[in-house]
Amino acid sequence: MSRNVRVRFRLERGDFCLDIDLELPGRGITALFGHSGSGKTTCLRAMAGLERAAGGFFSVGDEVWQDEPNGIFVPTHCRALGYVFQEASLFPHLSVQGNMEFGLKRAASSKQRYDLATVADLLGIASLLSRKPAGLSGGERQRVAIARALLAAPRLLLMDEPLAALDFRRKLEILPYLERLHDELSIPVIYVSHAPDEVARLADHLVLLEDGKVVASGPLSETLARADLPPAFADDAGVVLETTLSTHEADNLSQLDFSDGHLYVGRRPEAPGSRLRCRIHARDVSLALERPRASSIVNILPATVTAVAATDTPGHVLVQLRVGTTPLLARITERSQRELAITPGQPVWAQIKGVALLA
């Protein structure tokens, strides 16, 4: 029996129409990404049963929560799901522990139970159990909201831009805990966001939405590296690499190994063997036909051009590359494309000006 999440919705709301048909992984974090008005939250609300799509279908593993042709529609309160909103929406009269125990009550008849102490430790809130929500920071309140959702023993966790209401400092505070959820949970998480770096740091699977339609869906690194996406996504173009810190160099650099080569970054505090995720923006990659003999750029990799696509930026193109089997993107000017005769199949040298460490 498949553990995957099956989604088929068509919802019309005035001039807007959500029309999607997806199969999503049964474990890990799937990010729904798109600009405002693309349909992300509407899709999440339909998954929760808060919006009802005529003719829709929705299942989580072997549990069918909506199958309109067969007369099935499980109401929201009967679905084994957790929902985390932009605002924590905690019960102000209850302590942190009281809010968490409310989640446990919802899980009373479930076979899957999370222990309160374990969840509190996982989210770093064990020292806050006696406090009331009014005495918590925004990041702490969101962690309590996530804990309450997990203690309800969900088959599916829905998160609707949980960091949107937080300032930069609070976002940095909560992101490591979201990464821990990624490593620890065995349930699927559907995570809505319009922040590219947030998605790049957390997601395993990516769904790109535009005007209520799915324009791409697949594993994060492969989907981000596509050159055939609508031009509106080109400004955020870049790839995500899973790397391993192999060595610390004598000149305050650290070497990160990936499947087809290595990169150098400023010295990292992590120990050799640590797994690190990094993002390389297309705008930080330039191309050369011959390996530069003298350059201040330390990351220069042999690559092959696989595609060239237009962007929304006048005079620029997006070049899709492969470093061995690893995808890479470069954004260059149309003039550079003409002068270098950049075409699919051409060998080039990719000069990477910046590597952003995400974890």
N, C-alpha and C positions, 0 to 999 in steps of 0.2 A: 504494500500500500504506500502510495506517495506521501511524503511528509511536506510537500510543497504547498504554497498558498496559491489558490486559483482565483483570479479576479476578472469578472466581465461585467462592466457597468455602462449604461447609457443614461445620462441625466440631462435634461434640458431645463435651463433656468433663464428665461428671457432670451437674450441674444447669445448666451453662453451654452455650450453643449460639452459635457464630459463624455467621451466615448473611448473606452479603454478595454483591452483584452490582454491579460498578462498571466504568466506563471512565474512565481517568485520563489527563491530558495526557502526551505523549511528551517534554516538556521542562519544566524549572522544578521548583519544590519543591511537592510535595503533602504537606500535614500531615494525619496521622491524629490527631484530637484527641478526648479524652473522659476521663471520670473513671476512677479505678482500677477495674479489673475490667470495663471496657467492651469489651475484645477487641483493643486496639491491637497489643500485642506478639504475640498469637496470630496475627493477620492478617499481620504482618511475617514471622513464622516460617514461615507457610504459603507466602508469596511466595518465601522462600528455599529451600523444599523440606525444611525441618526438621520441619514438620508436614504430614501428607498427608491431604487432604480427599477422601473418597470421592466420586466424581462431579465433582470440581473441575476448573476450567479456569483457566489462567494463561498469558498471552502478553505479550511485550515487543516491540512492533513486529511484524515478520514472524517472530519466533522463538517457537514454542510450547513452553513448558517443562512444561506439564501439560495433558492432555486425557484424562481417565480413560475416558470412553466409547470413545475410540479407542486405548486402551492406551498412552498416552504419559505418562511421568513421568521427567523429566530429574533425576538426583540433584544434590544441592547442589554438589558439587565440579565438576560439569560445566556449571553455570550461570554465565554471564558477569555476575556480580554482585559488588558490594562490600557488606560488612556492617560497620557500626560500632556497637559495643555501648556500654552505659553506662560500662563500664570499658574502658580502652584495650587491655588484654591484649597488650601488646607482648612480644617475646622478650627477656627480661632480659639474656641473654648477648651479644646483638647490639647494635651501635651504632645510632643513628638511621638512618644510611645503610644499614646491614645490614638493618634492619627494612623500609626502603623497597625495597631490592633484592629482598627476598622477594616483594613485590608484583609487581615486574617479571617474576620468574620465572613467575608464574601467567599473565602476559600474553604469554608467548613465542609462542603460536600465533595470537594475535589480530591482526586487521588494524588495530585502533585502539590506538595507543601514546601514552602521556603521557611526556614527558621528565622525568627525575628532577629536574634543576635547575629546570625550569619549575614543577613541582609544589611543590618546596621553597620557591621564591620566592613562589608563590601563597599558601602557608600560613604564610609567615614563619618557616621553620625552617632556612633555609640556614646559619645560624651554629651550628646544633646538631648537624650531621651526625656529628661524631666522638664525641658524648656518648652515654652509656648511659642507658636509661630511668630508672634509680634517681636520676639527677641532674636530672631534669626536673620541672617543676611539673605539676599535673593538667591544666591547659589545654594545656601543651606536649605532653604524652603523647597527648591526644586529637587534636591536630593531626597528630602523627606517624601515629596510627592511621588518620586520614582519608586522609593522603597514601599510606599503604600500600594502602588500599582502592582509591584512584584509579589507582595504578600497575598494578593488576591489569587495567586496561582494561575496566571493567565496562560493560555495556549499561544497567545499573540500579544505583543506589546506595541501600541501605537504611540508615537511621540510627535506632537505638532509644534515644531519650532520651539523646543523647550529652552533654548538659549536666547531667543529673540528679545525678551524683556530684560536681559542682563547687560550690565556694562562690560567693557573689555576685561577688566580685572576679574569679575565674577565668572565670565566665560572661561577664562584660563583656570579658575579654581575648579570648575565642574568637569571640564573636558577629560582629565585623567580618570575620573570615576566612570564616565561614559565608556572610556576605553576598557576599563575593567569589566564592565557589563558585557562588552563585545567578547572578551575572552572567557567569561564565566557562564554566560547564559546558553542554554540549549534550545531556546525558543526563537522564532523569528521576530525581528524588530523592524517595524516600518517607521522610518524617520524622515519627517518633512523638513526641508530647509531651503533657503535661497542663498545660503552662504557657501561659496565654493570651497574655501579652505576647511570649513567644518565637515563638509561631505567627504573631502579628500582624506581627512584625518580619521574618520569613523567608519565609513561605508565599506562593505564587501561587494555589494551589487548596486547598480545605479539605474534609475529610471528617469529619463529626461522628458518633461512635459512642456508642451507649448500649445496654448489655445485649447486646452482640454484633450489633446491628442498625445499619444506616446510617439516621440520622435526617435527614441533609442532606448534599449534596455539590455543589460548584460553585466558581466563582471566589471568592477570599477575601472581597473587599469585599461582594459580593452575598449570600454565605452568612451572613456575620456580621450583616448588616443585616436578616435575615428576622425577622418577628414571630411566625411560626407554629412556632418551635422549641419543644421540650419546656421547661416552666418551669424545670427544673433548670439550663439554660444561661443563664437570664436574669441571674444575678449577674455573669457575664462579658460581658454584652451590650455591644456597641459597634461602631463602624465603623472601617475603615482607609482613609485617603485617600492617594493619590499626589499630591504637590504639587511645585511648583517655587519655590524662593526667588527672589523677584523684586527686592525692594529692602530696604535697611536704612534704617529711619526715624531721624529725629534724636533721638527720645525713647527710644532703646535698645530698640526693637521691630523685628522683621523681618517682612516680609509674605510669606506663602506663598500662591501662586495654585493653585487647582484648577479643574476644568473648568467649574464653575458659580459661582465666586466666589473670595473670598480670606479668609485668616485671619491674625491677628496673634499672634506668639509673642515671648517674650523674645529679645533680639538673639542671632543665631546666628553661629558662627565661619565657616561656609561662605560661599563667594562667590556672588553672584547668578548664577542659572542652575543651581545645584545642585539635584538631585532629592532630595527628602526624603519619607519615609513617616511619617505620623503617625496616632495612634489617638485617637478621641474616645469616651470611655465614656458609655453611656446615662445613668449616674448624674450626669454632669457637664453635662447638658443640661436646661434648664428651658424652659417655654413661656409665651408671652403672646399675647393676642388683638390687642393694639396694640403698635406699636413703642415700647419704653420711651424716654421723653424724657430721663431722667437715670439713668444706670446706670454702675457701676464695671466692668461686663463689656464688653470691647471687641469681642467677636465675637458679633454679633447678625445672624442671617440670615433672610430670608423663606423659608418652607417651607409645604408642604401635607401634611396628615395622610393617610396611605394605609391604616393599619390600627392596631387597638388589641388587645393580647393580655394575658392573665393572666401573673403571675409566681409564683414560690414564696414571695416576700416578702409576708406579709399586708398588705392595704391598699394595694398598689402595682400599677400596670399598666405595660406597655411600649408606647410609642407609636412606630410606624414613620412616618418622614417622608421627603419628597423635597425637596431644595434644587435646583430645576431637575431634572436627571436623577440627581443624586448622592444616595445613600441616607444617612439619619441616623436615630438612635434616641434616644429620651428615656424615662427612667423617672420617672414622677410618681405621686403618691398618687391613690387612687380618688376622694378628696374633690375634688382639683384637677380630675380628669377631669369629675366631675359639675358643679362650679361653673363651669368654662369650657366645658362641653358639648362636649368633645373627641370628634369623630366623623370617620370617613373623608371626605375631600373638603374639610375645613375649612382655610382659610388661617390660619397662625399665624406668630409670630416665635420662632425658636429662639435661646435665649441659651446660648452655650457657655462654661462656666466653666473648663474645662481642656482643653488640647490637649497630648497626650503625644507628643513626638518620638521615633521609633523608630530612625531612622538619619540 
